Amino acid sequence: MKYVLVTGGVVSGLGKGVTASSIGLLLQACGLRVTSIKIDPYLNTDAGTMSPFEHGEVFVLDDGGEVDLDLGNYERFLDLTLTRDNNITTGKIYQSVIDKERKGDYLGKTVQVVPHITDAIQEWIERVAMVPVDGKEGPADVCVIELGGTIGDIESMPFIEALGQFSYRVGRENFCLIHVSLVPVLNVVGEQKTKPTQHSVRVLRGQGDGLLQAENIVTLYDVLNIWHIPLLLRVRIAMVGKYTGLSDAYLSVLKALLHASVACRRKLVVDWVAAGDLEDVTAEEAPEAYKAAWDLLKGADGVLVPGGFGDRGVQGKILAAKYARENKVPYLGICLGMQIAVIEYARSVLGMADANSTEFDSETTSPCVIFMPEGSKTHMGGTMRLGSRRTYFKVNDCKSAKLYGNVASVDERHRHRYEVNPDMISQLENAGLSFVGRDETGRRMEIVELPTHPYFVGVQFHPEFKSRPGKPSALFLGLISAACRQPNTIPQNNGHLPKPVANGTSNGHVTVKPHQNGHAFKPSNGSLNGVYSNGNGVHF
């Protein structure tokens, strides 16, 4: 087994995850099998209880693992199916050592960071690196390890020590260190300043890692997006959510939209709409924000309401679903986005004025969405319906089944505590909704459609987690193709699209126009503000 370690220096957020993923993709192109490990030095056991404001999106794996969003990068770039053990945290390591100590496995010895914690880290890496994650038998050839945070952080020190020991343990010929560091340029003189990186490298060398020759030091310049591809026509999607101030909170949704727009050869424009700004109370308290939010929604070619928790902004999401339904605007609701679409339909069409989810109103007499019987209301972490579950199509000629290639069932990943009330299904279906996808029992609703609408789809699962460049999510393809009025782009054969005829050109800029409280802002990572080819070459 060969190991590649990617570390970061000076500041966080430099793109270690993209670097690690890109290295893995290059190794795959050389014919090697690759696996990935992400190390997060925080004390949390996993990312499941962390706020998206604090740490970005919680990425869900097939086995139900709630992990760091960088594992989503690995799966998308490398087409892997990782496990929860591919995400190492300080909490997991310390818990494993404490469990051993409680069982007496250390035979009365004093348990210390060195050697017990550092040994546990090395043993975890070696064990997980041998687990195949690419659908083939036997271990991979290379394990790419990303160490989160920044060199010099106190919480990273046990991992740096362990990885230094590990490089000697496996042999230096089997271990490669790649250090990603910031080299700032002073605007006044345009001079690169290497002093911060020198300090970062000095800390690494103090842990036993040497500096490579000058020819192994590469300068990489900033670009706004790594995907340099021609996109010919804009398609504007309104993203109506709660965490619109931080694009990382919906990272996989954004990536899935981009994958689908690429497949449809369209230039993606995402308009962020803070759900709360659509509500009547905002019209009174902040009329400019209210008008700006509604202008964005009404100017969209499609509407997407992603998942979320809590009641803030729910009324705005319901209004967005109502607008899309009544005005025949393509709509995709994910998780909570599906639930609010059902609530809106019950209120508007069935006349149930108090229709709601028991998550938001436990006293409602029309509970359209209820708490799952197997869930827990006392423990937060890992107590939801998580991971890959199977959905069976009950209506063969529905839009969703066609998008998935007319298969009998699909496996998608879940992360939710509430679900559509099975006791209200007959009422809703008699009124025109169609629950076309269900679980194996037939009582758990997975996919809802409005047959009379060009594209009105809600799903309880999270299709964004399995979208890949070149293999976009079927339901996101449906949204984008409906939004740009390309009915012929709906895939009929395992999700592969025919090439649409281009009917326009663009300047090649993928645009994100966020909106919150009436003010536009730049996303924290700029990940969708890429500059692409306009047909005459790639522009950086």
Summary of the structure (lengths in Angstrom):
residues: 540
radius of gyration: 24.4
end to end distance: 36.8
largest distance: 74.6
contacts: 1829
relative contact order: 0.13
helix: 36%
strand: 21%
